[in-house]
Every structure is written in C-alpha cells, then in structure tokens.
Amino acid sequence: MMTSEPETPVVQPENFKAAHARKQALASQLRKTLALADRVHVMADGSRWFVRFRSVEILEHWLVLISFTILSLTGLMQRFASLNIFAWAINAVFRDIEAVSAVHQATAICFVALCLFHFVRILTVWFVMREPGAMLPRRGDGSDLLKMIQYNLGSIKVRPLFDRFTIEEKLGYWALLIFAPIMVLTGLIQWFPTFVTRLFPVAVIPLARSIHSMSAFLAIAVVLTWHLYHTVFKERNSSIFTGLMSEQAMRENHPLEHQRIIAAHEKIQTMRKGQ
C-alpha cells in the first residue's frame, strides 16, 4: 500500500504581500519609536533634556539668520542711503554704495541656495521618509490661534496643547515661506532688467522694486516683533542654537510631543529589559 507525501501548503501571493507589508509597517514603526526615544538625554543629576533640533537644522538656522541680517542691513542702506546714519555706515564700512550692492547680491545668492537646500529637505521628508512634516497646516491651527490669542489676553486660563511646533512658530515659518519667493523673484527682476524687459513691459522693473521693498519691510517687522518676541523674550527658547530643551519647557510649550517622546522612551526601555 502506497502512502502519499503530505502536500506542502502553497503560499498565496496575496498572503505573502500582506505579510511583507505588515513586516515593513512594524519595522517603520520601530524606527520611529527608536528615533523618538533617542531624543531623551538623561543628565548626571537625573534631569532629562530633549533634543529639539539636529546639527543640520541648527546650522541651517544660523546661516539663515546671518544671511537675513546682512540682506536686511544692506537693503536698508541702499533704500535710505541719504539718511545720515546709513550714509555714515556706507562710508565707514563699505566705502561706497556699489560695494553695498555687491554684498547684498552675493548674500542673496547664498540665501537662494539655502532656500533650495531647505526645499530639498522638505521633499526628502515627504517622499523619502514618507512623513507629512510638522509644519504643514492642519485643521486645528485656526482654533489653536484663536485660543492662543484668548489665552494671551487672559480670557481663557488653559493654554492650548501643542505638539512639535506651537502656532507662533508655525506662523513665523509660513511667513518666511511666503516672503522668500517674493523677495527672490523681485530681486532677480531688478538684477537682470535687460533680460526681463525683453519679455515684459518696462514698468515691471519699478513695480518689482516697490514689491521688493514692501516685502522686505514686512519680513523685518515679522522677525523683529513676532519671531524675536515669542522665542527670545516670551519663551526664552534657545533650543535652535543649543539643540536641547529642558523637560519643564517641553511640558509647557510642547506637551503633546513630550508625551510621545516619553511613551517611546519607556517602550524601548521595556523592550530592552525584556531581552
């Protein structure tokens, strides 16, 4: 009597794909959990500090800060060269207005390069890391802004709960995203007037100059009043320079992110103890 071999179960392609997708999802989730847990730094005294920004983000911010400052000063010098204070600065530092213009244009090239670099980083987050990005507008931003205004005016007692970035930080970032392309475009029109007037009427040159000046004034005002006030004077937040933020500041300004990081840290600690 012959006995037949037990048939090996056939693995269906659909089942294999589903299992592979689940494995990839678990691996991706583990990488994100590890990345969050790695942002907790326990000091010798037992206090916990949190990594807010990496080296590339700190360097990028420094370069933007330096280039924005130089562009603002040299732009104001050219716009108000007849004022005594700017005339003195031009003669004492640059010798003549042509040198001021040259420095402004050279710094503008650096600023454009920074914008392109940041754009590549955004695309990397979207298409390589497959993440939406914490600075993208979301449905609750309008409500958070209204609640934050009410909180600052004292009409409500509870501060809105923020995650990676507060609404003030988001508004400052969005303002830069709006002003940067306007400044670059109108600056290029003034830089290459001969080429531009081949395609457009001559009136586009003074129009670009006016838009460039108004955008510059608004950008400087936003940085000096909004961004500088909220980061330096109100929150005394130096994390963009040091990369680190204390646990108390995290609880106050980014409670939702603090909870996510702590949960990830505790999960990884539990996993390591169980090994």
C-alpha positions as CSV (number, residue, x, y, z in Angstrom):
1,M,0.0,0.0,0.0
2,M,1.5,3.3,-1.1
3,T,1.3,6.4,1.1
4,S,1.3,9.8,-0.4
5,E,3.5,12.6,0.8
6,P,1.6,15.4,2.6
7,E,1.2,18.3,0.3
8,T,3.1,21.4,1.2
9,P,0.8,24.3,1.6
10,V,1.0,26.8,-1.2
11,V,1.8,30.4,-0.1
12,Q,-0.6,32.6,-1.9
13,P,1.0,35.8,-3.4
14,E,-1.7,37.9,-1.7
15,N,-0.8,36.5,1.7
16,F,2.9,37.0,1.1
17,K,2.4,40.6,0.1
18,A,0.2,41.3,3.1
19,A,2.7,39.7,5.5
20,H,5.5,41.6,3.9
21,A,3.5,44.9,4.2
22,R,2.8,44.2,7.9
23,K,6.5,43.5,8.5
24,Q,7.6,46.7,6.8
25,A,5.0,48.7,8.8
26,L,6.2,47.2,12.0
27,A,9.8,47.9,11.1
28,S,8.9,51.5,10.2
29,Q,7.1,52.0,13.4
30,L,10.0,50.6,15.4
31,R,12.4,53.0,13.7
32,K,10.1,56.0,14.5
33,T,9.9,54.8,18.1
34,L,13.7,54.4,18.4
35,A,14.2,57.9,16.9
36,L,11.7,59.4,19.4
37,A,13.3,57.6,22.3
38,D,16.8,58.7,21.3
39,R,15.7,62.3,21.8
40,V,15.8,61.9,25.6
41,H,19.1,62.8,27.2
42,V,19.4,61.9,30.9
43,M,21.9,64.1,32.7
44,A,24.3,63.2,35.5
45,D,21.9,64.9,38.0
46,G,19.0,62.8,36.8
47,S,17.3,65.7,34.9
48,R,16.0,65.0,31.4
49,W,16.7,67.2,28.4
50,F,15.1,66.7,25.0
51,V,16.7,67.0,21.5
52,R,14.7,69.6,19.6
53,F,16.9,70.2,16.7
54,R,19.7,68.3,15.0
55,S,23.1,69.7,13.8
56,V,21.9,70.3,10.3
57,E,18.8,72.3,11.5
58,I,21.0,74.4,13.8
59,L,23.5,75.1,11.1
60,E,20.7,76.0,8.6
61,H,19.1,78.4,11.1
62,W,22.5,80.1,11.8
63,L,23.0,80.6,8.0
64,V,19.5,81.9,7.5
65,L,19.9,84.3,10.5
66,I,23.3,85.6,9.2
67,S,22.2,86.0,5.6
68,F,18.8,87.6,6.6
69,T,20.6,90.1,8.8
70,I,23.1,91.1,6.1
71,L,20.4,91.3,3.5
72,S,18.3,93.5,5.8
73,L,21.1,95.9,6.6
74,T,22.5,96.2,3.1
75,G,19.0,96.6,1.7
76,L,18.1,99.4,4.2
77,M,21.4,101.1,3.4
78,Q,20.6,101.1,-0.3
79,R,17.0,102.2,0.3
80,F,17.8,105.0,2.7
81,A,21.3,105.9,1.7
82,S,20.6,109.6,2.1
83,L,20.0,109.3,5.9
84,N,23.0,110.3,8.0
85,I,23.3,107.0,9.9
86,F,23.2,104.9,6.7
87,A,25.5,107.3,4.8
88,W,28.0,107.1,7.7
89,A,27.8,103.2,7.7
90,I,28.3,103.1,4.0
91,N,31.4,105.3,4.0
92,A,32.8,103.7,7.2
93,V,32.3,100.0,6.3
94,F,31.8,99.7,2.6
95,R,33.4,102.9,1.2
96,D,30.7,103.3,-1.5
97,I,27.2,102.2,-2.4
98,E,28.4,99.9,-5.2
99,A,30.1,97.7,-2.6
100,V,26.9,97.6,-0.5
101,S,25.1,96.4,-3.6
102,A,27.7,93.7,-4.3
103,V,27.5,92.4,-0.8
104,H,23.7,92.4,-1.0
105,Q,23.8,90.4,-4.2
106,A,26.4,87.9,-3.0
107,T,24.4,87.3,0.2
108,A,21.2,86.9,-1.9
109,I,22.9,84.1,-3.8
110,C,23.7,82.3,-0.5
111,F,20.1,82.9,0.6
112,V,18.7,81.3,-2.6
113,A,21.0,78.3,-2.1
114,L,19.7,78.0,1.4
115,C,16.1,78.1,0.1
116,L,16.8,75.4,-2.4
117,F,18.5,73.2,0.3
118,H,15.5,73.6,2.5
119,F,13.2,72.7,-0.3
120,V,15.2,69.5,-0.9
121,R,14.9,68.7,2.8
122,I,11.1,69.2,2.6
123,L,10.9,66.8,-0.4
124,T,13.0,64.3,1.5
125,V,10.6,64.3,4.4
126,W,7.6,63.9,2.1
127,F,8.8,61.3,-0.4
128,V,11.7,59.5,1.3
129,M,10.7,59.5,4.9
130,R,7.0,59.3,3.9
131,E,6.0,61.8,6.6
132,P,3.7,64.9,6.2
133,G,6.0,67.3,8.1
134,A,5.2,69.0,11.4
135,M,5.0,72.5,9.8
136,L,2.2,71.7,7.4
137,P,-1.1,73.5,8.1
138,R,-3.7,71.3,9.8
139,R,-7.3,71.6,10.6
140,G,-6.9,72.7,14.2
141,D,-4.4,75.6,13.5
142,G,-7.1,78.2,13.2
143,S,-8.7,77.1,16.5
144,D,-5.2,77.0,18.2
145,L,-4.5,80.5,17.0
146,L,-7.8,81.8,18.4
147,K,-7.3,80.0,21.7
148,M,-3.7,81.3,22.0
149,I,-5.0,84.9,21.4
150,Q,-7.6,84.4,24.1
151,Y,-5.0,82.9,26.4
152,N,-2.6,85.8,26.0
153,L,-5.5,88.2,26.6
154,G,-6.4,86.4,29.8
155,S,-10.0,85.4,28.6
156,I,-9.2,81.7,29.0
157,K,-7.0,80.1,31.6
158,V,-5.8,76.9,29.8
159,R,-3.0,77.2,27.2
160,P,-3.7,75.2,24.0
161,L,-1.7,71.9,23.8
162,F,0.9,71.9,21.1
163,D,2.9,69.1,19.5
164,R,6.1,69.6,17.6
165,F,5.6,73.3,16.9
166,T,3.5,76.0,18.5
167,I,1.1,78.1,16.4
168,E,3.5,81.1,16.8
169,E,6.4,79.0,15.4
170,K,4.2,77.9,12.5
171,L,3.2,81.4,11.6
172,G,6.7,82.6,11.6
173,Y,7.8,79.7,9.4
174,W,4.9,80.3,7.0
175,A,5.7,84.0,6.8
176,L,9.2,83.1,5.7
177,L,7.9,80.7,3.1
178,I,5.6,83.4,1.7
179,F,8.2,86.3,1.7
180,A,11.2,84.3,0.5
181,P,10.0,83.5,-3.1
182,I,8.6,87.1,-3.4
183,M,11.9,88.6,-2.4
184,V,13.9,86.2,-4.7
185,L,11.7,86.8,-7.7
186,T,11.5,90.6,-7.4
187,G,15.3,90.7,-6.7
188,L,16.1,88.7,-9.8
189,I,13.9,91.1,-11.9
190,Q,15.9,94.0,-10.6
191,W,19.2,92.1,-11.1
192,F,18.5,91.3,-14.8
193,P,16.4,94.2,-16.0
194,T,17.6,93.9,-19.6
195,F,16.5,90.3,-19.9
196,V,13.2,90.9,-18.1
197,T,12.2,93.8,-20.3
198,R,12.6,91.6,-23.4
199,L,9.7,89.6,-22.1
200,F,7.6,92.1,-20.1
201,P,6.9,95.9,-20.2
202,V,9.5,98.2,-18.7
203,A,7.0,99.1,-15.9
204,V,7.7,95.7,-14.3
205,I,11.0,97.0,-13.0
206,P,9.8,99.8,-10.7
207,L,6.9,97.5,-9.7
208,A,9.3,94.8,-8.7
209,R,11.4,97.4,-6.8
210,S,8.3,98.5,-4.8
211,I,7.2,95.0,-4.0
212,H,10.7,94.0,-3.0
213,S,10.9,97.0,-0.6
214,M,7.5,96.4,0.9
215,S,8.1,92.7,1.4
216,A,11.5,93.4,3.0
217,F,9.9,95.8,5.5
218,L,7.2,93.3,6.4
219,A,9.7,90.4,6.7
220,I,11.9,92.5,9.0
221,A,8.9,93.5,11.1
222,V,7.7,89.9,11.4
223,V,11.2,88.8,12.5
224,L,11.8,91.6,15.0
225,T,8.3,91.8,16.5
226,W,6.8,88.3,16.1
227,H,9.5,85.7,15.9
228,L,12.0,87.5,18.2
229,Y,9.4,88.3,20.8
230,H,8.0,84.8,21.1
231,T,11.3,83.0,21.1
232,V,13.7,85.3,22.9
233,F,11.6,87.4,25.3
234,K,8.5,85.4,25.9
235,E,9.7,81.8,26.0
236,R,13.4,82.4,26.2
237,N,13.8,79.5,23.9
238,S,17.4,78.9,22.8
239,S,16.9,75.3,21.6
240,I,17.5,76.3,18.0
241,F,21.1,77.3,19.0
242,T,21.8,74.5,21.5
243,G,19.5,71.8,20.1
244,L,18.2,70.9,23.6
245,M,15.2,71.9,25.7
246,S,14.5,71.2,29.3
247,E,11.7,68.9,30.4
248,Q,9.9,71.8,32.1
249,A,9.9,73.8,28.9
250,M,8.8,70.8,26.9
251,R,5.9,70.2,29.2
252,E,4.9,73.9,28.9
253,N,5.4,74.5,25.2
254,H,5.2,71.1,23.5
255,P,3.2,68.8,25.9
256,L,1.9,66.5,23.1
257,E,5.4,65.9,21.7
258,H,6.7,65.4,25.3
259,Q,4.1,62.7,25.9
260,R,5.0,61.0,22.6
261,I,8.7,61.0,23.3
262,I,8.3,59.8,26.9
263,A,6.0,57.0,25.7
264,A,8.5,55.9,23.1
265,H,11.4,56.1,25.6
266,E,9.5,53.9,28.1
267,K,8.5,51.4,25.4
268,I,12.1,51.0,24.2
269,Q,13.3,50.7,27.8
270,T,10.8,47.9,28.4
271,M,11.8,46.1,25.2
272,R,15.5,46.2,26.2
273,K,14.7,44.9,29.7
274,G,12.8,42.0,28.2
275,Q,15.7,40.9,26.0
